[in-house]
Amino acid sequence: MSSSLDLDWLKKVKASLIVSLLIFIVSLLFVHNFAAVFLYFFLIVIYLICTCVRSRSLHKDTTIGITDVIVEGCFSQELKVDSIRIAVLSCVLELLTVVGCKSPFSLAAISPARILFFYLLGSAVLAVFRLFKIDFDLNIKLSFSKKNIVVCAAIVLCALLASALFGFIGFSKTVILASVLPLFACTGFIICFHDWWNRPDLFTPLAIAVVGLGIILVFPVTNLFSWDDQIHFHNANSFSFVSEAETTVSDRMLENLFEQDAGFSNNAALGKWPISPDNEWGRGAVESLCLELNHQDTAATLCKETGLSTSVSFQSLGYLPSSCGIWLGRVLKLPFSFKFVLGKLFNLMFYAFICYLAIKVAPCKKYLLSFIALLPSNVFMAANYSYDPWINCLTLLGVALLLRLITGRTELKCSTYVETVLVFVFAFAPKAVYFPLLGLLFLIPSSRFADNRQKRIFESILLLLGVLVVISFLIPFIASNGGGAGDARGGDNVNSTQQVHFILTNPLSALGILSKFVFVEFLNPGFINSIATNIAYLGDIASYVPVFSYLPIIIGTAICILDSNDTSISLICRKNAIWCSLLLILTCYLISTALYISFTGVACERVAGVQARYLTPLLFAADLFIFNISCHLEQKRCGRFEALSLLSSAMMLYLIMFTLLFSRCFG
């Protein structure tokens, strides 16, 4: 094989190392933000790993060494062609970025650091895509019969007629459309697919998309809607520029709570604070805000950052979908409200697509996975600015891929193992506190490995990428001298540096505080249930219709027990349950510790700022390995259960969103 290459293997390995080092040095020269340099370095590592693993997989029938793998992966003809294409694409993207800016076009505005980012991101994305393409059919084939086309047209027509009819009697047409569209869409799906209960992979993303679209239609532009949405929008908007970020007064209205600049009749919160069951929102105020934001989004109110954006970091990967939407809206010169909506739509579509993949590849517990994907808080965040949907859906996909390896539904080889690890690594990029979940890969039985050497190699790859995740969390923490002043929203007594000092000097007291919080409050069933019932600044469903507050725990428990087959039963093992319990408890401690340091007053006896939604990434793994119960349904009852589980999950989502959002915006 080596003879077919241009240089001998030794020269190529040396050249590979030199090229990697040069790229890293160039990053340091152009980028004065170490967090950004780490992101660049991470993309290089991902590219090299994916390319080399793919090269190894394509030569599985020949005996080649690791050096030959690196040489083939880094110096193939395919790489040369790809490098040229990605370099050209990076320059095009840079030109489009500069053209899309509010400031006058100038060649001096071209940023080498941004071009380098586009090149590394494009290379990493292409390498990941090609690696996954080896083992998975990534082509989605959709066929539309005449009947399906007629049904789709009828759904749209009925939804528009309903909104027009109710509009005549004083209701908002937009809110009526948002309310009836999910009902008509799900009904149409049931009509189009005679065995619809066997298609959770299609029903679930459809329900996510139509309910999420309804949420966006009701409040296309606002803040104080989802958790910390003003912060997430600021980060996503800044990340969409990569370098030389610009903001207008319209951006700042949404990045700062309760700010009301000249030219605006109201602040962007639109009266959602304080939270109250009596809060209602008229359509006129929403539309007026959209018009004012569009009008004020001009170059006259422009503020510009110099250099690379502070939002460019490993943690900011979670903003990639929404940043792409904002970037596209800016390039197309869309009005501000449309650009803002595009960011939310991209986030929603990414969440729906990854949930589709997770359900598609999972060998068991598909209906439980659908239930988790359809949790109201998950869909609500996906329809807003947040990186939580990125974490939640990629964690579901990672566990689904892990199930294939554990159960033997797919061959355990280097490519499938690395694919699974990479999904987890990308999932935990925004919040490294979830990194203990990488330990779930140790649940793969030893019998699935070819030999001990293969097992050691795979576990080394896991540890390498796990260390990268941990480093991404530790570097900012150390650089800020233990977290600095902390989050001011936690109160005047918050000081992360002093809190770290308190923990180090009083380890037993701190451990007692954290343990009491984790086992008494954090893992309390009532608190866990609020994952589904609490919808940020819209309030908790228990305050409006108390009976609805019991729906999630009842439906979830029933599906967890009844969604069982031979594959899921094979996962029942005391060792698996103990190991998974340790990982999940460790993760809960890390979450609590992070909030205790950054959001809680020094030496406080209770952890502040912890929300139930932080447990969402743990749900699927906990249900699979800890609360898994052997339960066989008769064949004739399986269809009823499957239909009922999908309908109940979707209905729970719709009822909670209708009660907390749609019904309060009809005016």
ChimeraX attribute file (.defattr): number of C-alpha atoms within 10 A of each C-alpha:
attribute: neighborCount
match mode: 1-to-1
recipient: residues
	/A:1	8
	/A:2	12
	/A:3	8
	/A:4	9
	/A:5	14
	/A:6	12
	/A:7	14
	/A:8	12
	/A:9	17
	/A:10	12
	/A:11	11
	/A:12	20
	/A:13	18
	/A:14	11
	/A:15	16
	/A:16	17
	/A:17	10
	/A:18	12
	/A:19	12
	/A:20	15
	/A:21	13
	/A:22	12
	/A:23	16
	/A:24	16
	/A:25	13
	/A:26	15
	/A:27	23
	/A:28	17
	/A:29	11
	/A:30	16
	/A:31	21
	/A:32	14
	/A:33	17
	/A:34	17
	/A:35	19
	/A:36	25
	/A:37	23
	/A:38	21
	/A:39	22
	/A:40	25
	/A:41	19
	/A:42	20
	/A:43	21
	/A:44	18
	/A:45	16
	/A:46	21
	/A:47	23
	/A:48	20
	/A:49	22
	/A:50	25
	/A:51	25
	/A:52	24
	/A:53	24
	/A:54	24
	/A:55	21
	/A:56	23
	/A:57	19
	/A:58	12
	/A:59	12
	/A:60	11
	/A:61	8
	/A:62	10
	/A:63	8
	/A:64	13
	/A:65	9
	/A:66	11
	/A:67	14
	/A:68	20
	/A:69	18
	/A:70	22
	/A:71	24
	/A:72	24
	/A:73	22
	/A:74	21
	/A:75	17
	/A:76	16
	/A:77	13
	/A:78	11
	/A:79	16
	/A:80	11
	/A:81	10
	/A:82	16
	/A:83	15
	/A:84	11
	/A:85	14
	/A:86	18
	/A:87	18
	/A:88	14
	/A:89	16
	/A:90	21
	/A:91	18
	/A:92	14
	/A:93	17
	/A:94	21
	/A:95	19
	/A:96	16
	/A:97	22
	/A:98	23
	/A:99	18
	/A:100	20
	/A:101	20
	/A:102	18
	/A:103	16
	/A:104	10
	/A:105	13
	/A:106	10
	/A:107	8
	/A:108	7
	/A:109	17
	/A:110	17
	/A:111	20
	/A:112	16
	/A:113	21
	/A:114	24
	/A:115	22
	/A:116	21
	/A:117	22
	/A:118	21
	/A:119	23
	/A:120	24
	/A:121	21
	/A:122	21
	/A:123	24
	/A:124	22
	/A:125	16
	/A:126	17
	/A:127	23
	/A:128	20
	/A:129	14
	/A:130	16
	/A:131	23
	/A:132	19
	/A:133	13
	/A:134	14
	/A:135	14
	/A:136	11
	/A:137	8
	/A:138	12
	/A:139	7
	/A:140	6
	/A:141	5
	/A:142	6
	/A:143	6
	/A:144	10
	/A:145	10
	/A:146	8
	/A:147	11
	/A:148	16
	/A:149	12
	/A:150	13
	/A:151	19
	/A:152	18
	/A:153	12
	/A:154	15
	/A:155	22
	/A:156	15
	/A:157	13
	/A:158	16
	/A:159	21
	/A:160	17
	/A:161	14
	/A:162	17
	/A:163	22
	/A:164	17
	/A:165	14
	/A:166	16
	/A:167	18
	/A:168	10
	/A:169	8
	/A:170	10
	/A:171	18
	/A:172	21
	/A:173	21
	/A:174	18
	/A:175	26
	/A:176	25
	/A:177	23
	/A:178	24
	/A:179	27
	/A:180	19
	/A:181	23
	/A:182	25
	/A:183	18
	/A:184	20
	/A:185	23
	/A:186	19
	/A:187	13
	/A:188	18
	/A:189	19
	/A:190	14
	/A:191	14
	/A:192	18
	/A:193	12
	/A:194	9
	/A:195	11
	/A:196	18
	/A:197	22
	/A:198	16
	/A:199	17
	/A:200	22
	/A:201	24
	/A:202	19
	/A:203	22
	/A:204	26
	/A:205	24
	/A:206	19
	/A:207	26
	/A:208	29
	/A:209	23
	/A:210	21
	/A:211	29
	/A:212	27
	/A:213	23
	/A:214	26
	/A:215	24
	/A:216	20
	/A:217	17
	/A:218	23
	/A:219	20
	/A:220	22
	/A:221	24
	/A:222	23
	/A:223	27
	/A:224	21
	/A:225	23
	/A:226	21
	/A:227	17
	/A:228	15
	/A:229	21
	/A:230	25
	/A:231	17
	/A:232	21
	/A:233	25
	/A:234	19
	/A:235	21
	/A:236	30
	/A:237	26
	/A:238	25
	/A:239	26
	/A:240	26
	/A:241	25
	/A:242	25
	/A:243	27
	/A:244	18
	/A:245	20
	/A:246	19
	/A:247	21
	/A:248	19
	/A:249	21
	/A:250	24
	/A:251	20
	/A:252	16
	/A:253	21
	/A:254	25
	/A:255	23
	/A:256	17
	/A:257	17
	/A:258	17
	/A:259	14
	/A:260	17
	/A:261	14
	/A:262	8
	/A:263	11
	/A:264	18
	/A:265	12
	/A:266	18
	/A:267	18
	/A:268	28
	/A:269	21
	/A:270	18
	/A:271	15
	/A:272	18
	/A:273	13
	/A:274	10
	/A:275	13
	/A:276	14
	/A:277	14
	/A:278	7
	/A:279	15
	/A:280	18
	/A:281	19
	/A:282	14
	/A:283	18
	/A:284	11
	/A:285	14
	/A:286	20
	/A:287	16
	/A:288	14
	/A:289	22
	/A:290	21
	/A:291	14
	/A:292	17
	/A:293	24
	/A:294	17
	/A:295	14
	/A:296	19
	/A:297	19
	/A:298	16
	/A:299	15
	/A:300	11
	/A:301	12
	/A:302	15
	/A:303	13
	/A:304	12
	/A:305	13
	/A:306	9
	/A:307	17
	/A:308	22
	/A:309	22
	/A:310	19
	/A:311	24
	/A:312	27
	/A:313	21
	/A:314	25
	/A:315	21
	/A:316	22
	/A:317	21
	/A:318	24
	/A:319	28
	/A:320	19
	/A:321	24
	/A:322	32
	/A:323	29
	/A:324	20
	/A:325	24
	/A:326	30
	/A:327	23
	/A:328	19
	/A:329	21
	/A:330	25
	/A:331	18
	/A:332	13
	/A:333	15
	/A:334	16
	/A:335	16
	/A:336	25
	/A:337	21
	/A:338	19
	/A:339	22
	/A:340	26
	/A:341	24
	/A:342	25
	/A:343	28
	/A:344	29
	/A:345	24
	/A:346	22
	/A:347	28
	/A:348	29
	/A:349	20
	/A:350	19
	/A:351	28
	/A:352	27
	/A:353	18
	/A:354	21
	/A:355	27
	/A:356	22
	/A:357	20
	/A:358	25
	/A:359	26
	/A:360	17
	/A:361	19
	/A:362	21
	/A:363	21
	/A:364	22
	/A:365	24
	/A:366	22
	/A:367	28
	/A:368	28
	/A:369	26
	/A:370	25
	/A:371	27
	/A:372	24
	/A:373	30
	/A:374	27
	/A:375	22
	/A:376	28
	/A:377	25
	/A:378	24
	/A:379	25
	/A:380	26
	/A:381	26
	/A:382	31
	/A:383	29
	/A:384	32
	/A:385	34
	/A:386	26
	/A:387	26
	/A:388	24
	/A:389	29
	/A:390	26
	/A:391	24
	/A:392	27
	/A:393	26
	/A:394	25
	/A:395	29
	/A:396	30
	/A:397	25
	/A:398	26
	/A:399	25
	/A:400	25
	/A:401	25
	/A:402	26
	/A:403	25
	/A:404	21
	/A:405	23
	/A:406	22
	/A:407	18
	/A:408	15
	/A:409	14
	/A:410	16
	/A:411	16
	/A:412	16
	/A:413	17
	/A:414	16
	/A:415	22
	/A:416	23
	/A:417	19
	/A:418	20
	/A:419	21
	/A:420	23
	/A:421	23
	/A:422	21
	/A:423	19
	/A:424	27
	/A:425	25
	/A:426	20
	/A:427	28
	/A:428	30
	/A:429	25
	/A:430	23
	/A:431	20
	/A:432	23
	/A:433	21
	/A:434	28
	/A:435	21
	/A:436	20
	/A:437	24
	/A:438	20
	/A:439	17
	/A:440	18
	/A:441	21
	/A:442	16
	/A:443	18
	/A:444	19
	/A:445	12
	/A:446	12
	/A:447	10
	/A:448	15
	/A:449	16
	/A:450	11
	/A:451	10
	/A:452	11
	/A:453	10
	/A:454	13
	/A:455	16
	/A:456	12
	/A:457	12
	/A:458	19
	/A:459	15
	/A:460	12
	/A:461	16
	/A:462	21
	/A:463	15
	/A:464	11
	/A:465	20
	/A:466	22
	/A:467	13
	/A:468	18
	/A:469	24
	/A:470	18
	/A:471	14
	/A:472	21
	/A:473	18
	/A:474	15
	/A:475	13
	/A:476	14
	/A:477	15
	/A:478	11
	/A:479	11
	/A:480	14
	/A:481	12
	/A:482	20
	/A:483	21
	/A:484	19
	/A:485	19
	/A:486	24
	/A:487	18
	/A:488	13
	/A:489	11
	/A:490	17
	/A:491	13
	/A:492	12
	/A:493	17
	/A:494	24
	/A:495	23
	/A:496	27
	/A:497	19
	/A:498	20
	/A:499	27
	/A:500	22
	/A:501	15
	/A:502	16
	/A:503	18
	/A:504	11
	/A:505	11
	/A:506	12
	/A:507	12
	/A:508	11
	/A:509	14
	/A:510	21
	/A:511	14
	/A:512	12
	/A:513	19
	/A:514	22
	/A:515	17
	/A:516	15
	/A:517	21
	/A:518	19
	/A:519	13
	/A:520	12
	/A:521	17
	/A:522	23
	/A:523	15
	/A:524	13
	/A:525	11
	/A:526	14
	/A:527	16
	/A:528	20
	/A:529	19
	/A:530	21
	/A:531	22
	/A:532	26
	/A:533	30
	/A:534	23
	/A:535	24
	/A:536	16
	/A:537	17
	/A:538	22
	/A:539	19
	/A:540	22
	/A:541	23
	/A:542	14
	/A:543	15
	/A:544	16
	/A:545	12
	/A:546	12
	/A:547	10
	/A:548	16
	/A:549	22
	/A:550	16
	/A:551	20
	/A:552	23
	/A:553	18
	/A:554	11
	/A:555	17
	/A:556	20
	/A:557	14
	/A:558	14
	/A:559	25
	/A:560	21
	/A:561	17
	/A:562	21
	/A:563	24
	/A:564	22
	/A:565	15
	/A:566	11
	/A:567	17
	/A:568	20
	/A:569	17
	/A:570	12
	/A:571	20
	/A:572	17
	/A:573	12
	/A:574	11
	/A:575	12
	/A:576	18
	/A:577	21
	/A:578	12
	/A:579	16
	/A:580	24
	/A:581	16
	/A:582	14
	/A:583	21
	/A:584	22
	/A:585	17
	/A:586	18
	/A:587	20
	/A:588	25
	/A:589	20
	/A:590	18
	/A:591	20
	/A:592	27
	/A:593	22
	/A:594	18
	/A:595	19
	/A:596	30
	/A:597	29
	/A:598	27
	/A:599	26
	/A:600	29
	/A:601	23
	/A:602	21
	/A:603	21
	/A:604	14
	/A:605	16
	/A:606	15
	/A:607	23
	/A:608	18
	/A:609	14
	/A:610	19
	/A:611	15
	/A:612	19
	/A:613	20
	/A:614	17
	/A:615	19
	/A:616	22
	/A:617	24
	/A:618	21
	/A:619	17
	/A:620	22
	/A:621	21
	/A:622	16
	/A:623	19
	/A:624	23
	/A:625	24
	/A:626	20
	/A:627	15
	/A:628	23
	/A:629	18
	/A:630	16
	/A:631	14
	/A:632	14
	/A:633	13
	/A:634	7
	/A:635	8
	/A:636	8
	/A:637	9
	/A:638	16
	/A:639	16
	/A:640	11
	/A:641	18
	/A:642	21
	/A:643	17
	/A:644	15
	/A:645	24
	/A:646	25
	/A:647	17
	/A:648	18
	/A:649	26
	/A:650	24
	/A:651	17
	/A:652	23
	/A:653	26
	/A:654	20
	/A:655	15
	/A:656	25
	/A:657	25
	/A:658	18
	/A:659	15
	/A:660	25
	/A:661	22
	/A:662	21
	/A:663	15
	/A:664	17
	/A:665	21
	/A:666	21
	/A:667	15
